[in-house]
Amino acid sequence: MSARLRFIAPALFALATAACGEGEGGALEGSVTPLLDLRYQRSEARLAEGTLAVSFVDTQGSGQDVVLKVSARVADMLPEDPEYAGSLDINLAEPLEDGSQRGSVDRSVLDEPVRPFPLLARGNLFVKSLPKTPGDRVSGEFNVTFVNGTDVYSGRTIFGRFEATAP
């Protein structure tokens, strides 16, 4: 083994090991990142009362911060079969009959004022399977672009892939 390879090999091994983790923790990306810390320790996926929510969570003392939560009303998208656990590809910006959007983005962090995100110009949430029982693993990805306007997050983006666990 050459001297140069002996020097580089440990760094390559460390990078490969980090990239092959269990999918827990990480950071979301997009043009919002200069304004918000979007690092998280774990992600959770929950399907309850017709709403699918993927939360990116960080521990804060004895509590937790929800760094970002992407939610979608999916009751009308689910097949009649109550056992269905297949994939869903959701247009988060789709307008619903009541005039609201199918999806929303929220954040709840200790010692930070609650500031709603703008409506979505476009967005997508894809899950390979639905969470049915505690401990189920759900993988997928999402991307959102907020509408243009005067809000600090207007026109900005957030996106990421996840490997979430049903609580």
URQUI-V566061 format. One record per helix or strand of 2 or more residues. SS is the DSSP state (H for helix, E for strand). FROM is the first residue (numbers start at 1). TO is the last residue. Records with the same first field share a line. If there is no record, write none. Layout:
SS=FROM-TO, FROM-TO
This chain:
H=3-19, 75-77
E=26-27, 39-40, 42-48, 51-60, 63-73, 88-91, 103-108, 120-127, 137-146, 157-165
